Amino acid sequence: MTSNGFVLGIIAVLGVFFLMRQLQAADGIDVTEAQKMNQNGALLLDVREPGEYASGHAPNAVLIPLGQLGSRMQEITAYKDKPVAVMCRSGRRSASATKQLAEAGFSQVKNVNGGIMAWEQAGLPVVR
């Protein structure tokens, strides 16, 4: 491979990476929007583990760890056609949970970009 081919390959890989990030962000919301949604009656679903949740979570957040989401989805079926904001530590697990919920028929699910880390950085209230 020539050096030009190598450079073009790197550019292509970076382009795909940034496109994926943009697509992920397009389905997500920021923490201030998540807080407003929750204040207006949306479900704020935290998919971290119990110890993480206990160390600090958003007010009114409902805990269902990602690994239990499939078996506990019936607990939140009242929100199938209502807004749901899903958060975790940084946004990765919640992205997975958002996909699971959408596949299960939840129609208004949003991933909270940056998770509790972004929530705290924004100075939003945290329950400890």
C-alpha positions, 0 to 999 in steps of 0.5 A: 500500500502506498503512503497515499493509500494508507492516509486515505485508509486512515481518513476513511476509518476516521470518517466512519467513526465520526459518522457513527458518533453523529448518528448516536448523538442524533438519537440522544438528548443532553442532560438538561433536556432529560431533566426537563422531560423528567420534570414533565412526567417522563420516565428517567430510567437508570440502567447502572448497577445498584452500587453505582446508583447508590453512589449518586443518581438523578432525582426520580430516576428508576433503577433497572440494571441493563442486565435485568432490563429484559426480564423487568420490562413489564415494570415500565410498560406504562411508559410504552407510548410515553417519553423515556430518558435512559441514562447510565454512567457515560451513555454506552449502556443506556444506548444499548438499553434504548435499543432494547426498549425500542425493539420492545415497542417503546416509542419515545425512548431517548438516550441521555448523552454523557450519562450521570457524568455529564449530569454532574458536570452540568451541576444538576441535582444528584441524590446520594 
